[in-house]
Amino acid sequence: MSALRQLPYRQIYLALMLLLAMSLIASASIGTIVFTPLHIATFLGEAVGLSPTGLDVLNHNVFFLLRLPRVVLCGFTGATLGVSGTLMQGLFRNPIVEPGLTGTSAGAALGAAVVFVFGGTALSFASPLATAGVPFLAFACSFATTMIVYRLSTTFGRTEIFTLLLAGIAINAMCNAGTGFLSYIARDPQARNITFWNLGTFTTADWRGALVVATAFAACFMLALHHGKSLNALMLGEEDATYLGVEPDKLIFRLIVINTVMVSVATAMVGVIAFVGLVVPHLLRMLRSADYTFLIPASALLGALLMEIVDIVARLVIQPAELPIGIITALLGAPFFLWILILQRRAMGGSYG
């Protein structure tokens, strides 16, 4: 551990990129149909004109229409949740905060549940959007709930972090109650859809969803990179950050918007996936540093890496069926969360039992 703390950031980035590349190859290979690295290289060669086409049309279509978009969507979703967790932990100055705290994930779940229960009537005001009902309404509700939380915590242009936390808890509870009510009145197939969506899944991955998530992540990630030093200053407290030239209220608003766009878009496409945004930044702090200029890019790489590994496990555990992603992240993330709490309690001089 101490040796890792001495490594330059660049070497850690390179190591994470190497591991991510290996996980991408493994994820593209594993499934109902197994593709060897040679198969993958051949298919990619066909796509760029370096190999003759039409040699294996069935496997070619399975790889490009099913497997590869899933791998891409999975990676960008993990990167999104990793960066989002880092930003929110910096914003709240607390290592046990996760992206959904401001109502983003709960709002998306409520929007999706409305479409599952009421179907096309939920989007009767905009019939062209009916085919994309779940992602559209999930994104709309996710963004709306987060903005409500922000407005409730802002007075005279000043945002209170503690009020933001309490408002987020309240809005999360309201959205969860709404989702629970819709599950209660839903018929069996509808209730099952709500349950599976709330557990997260990549089974419906396609190129449209992958490109939407990738575009939202790329834009928000470039913006987030510019706030690394400001987050470092914010860790000293809002008053000290002001002396260092940071405007805390503007920074808080920008981070909330960046987080909301990233998480709401990803959640709208794949459902609710918990604990990734909590675990990733904390692991990086333990391994190397709490410097946000390091954490933001590193969390994108580690988030993508962990999500690819989790997706591989989801496909292998109960073959030929598939385990929902959220079950695995909860099984891994909940004990990790409790471990963090125990460490914090010990650091404060307390004990359990």
Rosetta blueprint (number, residue, H / E / L):
1 M L
2 S H
3 A H
4 L H
5 R H
6 Q H
7 L L
8 P L
9 Y H
10 R H
11 Q H
12 I H
13 Y H
14 L H
15 A H
16 L H
17 M H
18 L H
19 L H
20 L H
21 A H
22 M H
23 S H
24 L H
25 I H
26 A H
27 S H
28 A H
29 S H
30 I L
31 G L
32 T L
33 I L
34 V L
35 F L
36 T L
37 P H
38 L H
39 H H
40 I H
41 A H
42 T H
43 F H
44 L H
45 G H
46 E H
47 A H
48 V L
49 G L
50 L L
51 S L
52 P L
53 T L
54 G L
55 L L
56 D L
57 V H
58 L H
59 N H
60 H H
61 N H
62 V H
63 F H
64 F H
65 L H
66 L H
67 R H
68 L H
69 P H
70 R H
71 V H
72 V H
73 L H
74 C H
75 G H
76 F H
77 T H
78 G H
79 A H
80 T H
81 L H
82 G H
83 V H
84 S H
85 G H
86 T H
87 L H
88 M H
89 Q H
90 G H
91 L H
92 F H
93 R L
94 N L
95 P L
96 I L
97 V L
98 E L
99 P H
100 G H
101 L H
102 T H
103 G L
104 T H
105 S H
106 A H
107 G H
108 A H
109 A H
110 L H
111 G H
112 A H
113 A H
114 V H
115 V H
116 F H
117 V H
118 F H
119 G H
120 G H
121 T H
122 A H
123 L H
124 S H
125 F H
126 A H
127 S H
128 P H
129 L H
130 A H
131 T H
132 A H
133 G H
134 V H
135 P H
136 F H
137 L H
138 A H
139 F H
140 A H
141 C H
142 S H
143 F H
144 A H
145 T H
146 T H
147 M H
148 I H
149 V H
150 Y H
151 R H
152 L H
153 S L
154 T E
155 T E
156 F L
157 G L
158 R E
159 T E
160 E L
161 I H
162 F H
163 T H
164 L H
165 L H
166 L H
167 A H
168 G H
169 I H
170 A H
171 I H
172 N H
173 A H
174 M H
175 C H
176 N H
177 A H
178 G H
179 T H
180 G H
181 F H
182 L H
183 S H
184 Y H
185 I H
186 A L
187 R L
188 D H
189 P H
190 Q H
191 A H
192 R H
193 N H
194 I H
195 T H
196 F H
197 W H
198 N H
199 L H
200 G L
201 T L
202 F L
203 T L
204 T L
205 A L
206 D L
207 W H
208 R H
209 G H
210 A H
211 L H
212 V H
213 V H
214 A H
215 T H
216 A H
217 F H
218 A H
219 A H
220 C H
221 F H
222 M H
223 L H
224 A H
225 L H
226 H L
227 H L
228 G H
229 K H
230 S H
231 L H
232 N H
233 A H
234 L H
235 M L
236 L L
237 G L
238 E H
239 E H
240 D H
241 A H
242 T H
243 Y H
244 L L
245 G L
246 V L
247 E L
248 P H
249 D H
250 K H
251 L H
252 I H
253 F H
254 R H
255 L H
256 I H
257 V H
258 I H
259 N H
260 T H
261 V H
262 M H
263 V H
264 S H
265 V H
266 A H
267 T H
268 A H
269 M H
270 V H
271 G L
272 V L
273 I L
274 A L
275 F L
276 V H
277 G H
278 L H
279 V H
280 V H
281 P H
282 H H
283 L H
284 L H
285 R H
286 M H
287 L H
288 R L
289 S L
290 A L
291 D L
292 Y H
293 T H
294 F H
295 L H
296 I H
297 P H
298 A H
299 S H
300 A H
301 L H
302 L H
303 G H
304 A H
305 L H
306 L H
307 M H
308 E H
309 I H
310 V H
311 D H
312 I H
313 V H
314 A H
315 R H
316 L H
317 V L
318 I L
319 Q L
320 P L
321 A L
322 E L
323 L L
324 P L
325 I H
326 G H
327 I H
328 I H
329 T H
330 A H
331 L H
332 L H
333 G H
334 A H
335 P H
336 F H
337 F H
338 L H
339 W H
340 I H
341 L H
342 I H
343 L H
344 Q H
345 R H
346 R H
347 A H
348 M L
349 G L
350 G L
351 S L
352 Y L
353 G L
